[in-house]
């Protein structure tokens, strides 16, 4: 069997750039988020991180690391939301998306969860959603929203070239076969329609958390995006980029300083579990963290939004 790993965007051979220990990831998911992901890593000695030559996109391997349905059942459970502070009523991602909708638009939210964005989007245009997780999609339908349980490939057959705008908030980083996924979304759009992604900013916002940050690693995230790789995706697929925008999403400047100081102090426990000694180490590291974060202040935003235009 060949060890050759190819880019999920171009299909060309990719370079391995890092390795991760699955035992460390499993422990951190459980300790910090109460998520049992052991089944995902069973039989895997190491997690590999690859980089696409042409686009700069970084992705984890093997492909089967993408989260199993039961992992999303844990994440979408009411117990998980309560334990981790509850779901946000409205997000900056959604506000950005709402600003792009024109009266009468027919829009689709891919990976719509329980339909938070659709509620307001439906007051401007006609809003539909598709969600792979049955728990979340059922919640959306109970809110009276037009949401289908399933995946894009299944949805495509009856909805080709139907939508003016297709949104995918915090979805692309969960997808391994990027080229197929984006191509399918483009087929859902009318000619000259717009495809909008919002993804975590891994250059350097989430990267500053350290390579073992659970929620920016498999099985939650399977790819790492930044502005350069989003531009590379557009070039590889021949689609025009209308706009790339940095969104706050991940917190304030002060929060960014705290996170960097935590890394410098080698404090990896959740904030609510820091000991007095850990807080002291963070405080000692804070001046250096402040300086480093100030130098890269433009890019400390938590998310990146991109608007592609279909030919």
Secondary structure, 3 states (H helix, E strand, C coil): CCCCCECCCCCCECEEEEEECHHHHHHHHHHHHCCCCHHHHCCCCCEEEEECCCCCCEEEECHHHECCHHHHHHHCCHHHHHHCCCCCCCCHHHHHHHCCCCCCCEEEEECCCCCHHHHHHCCCCEEEEEECCHHHHHHHHHCCCCEEECCHHHHHCCCCCCEEEEEEECCHHHCCCHHHHHHHHHHHEEEEEEEEEEEECCCCCHHHHCCCCHHHCCECCCEECCHHHHHHHHHHHCCEEEEEEEECCCCCHHHHHHHHHHHHCCCCCCHHHCCHHHHHHHHHHHHHHHHHHHHCHHHCCCEEEEEEECC
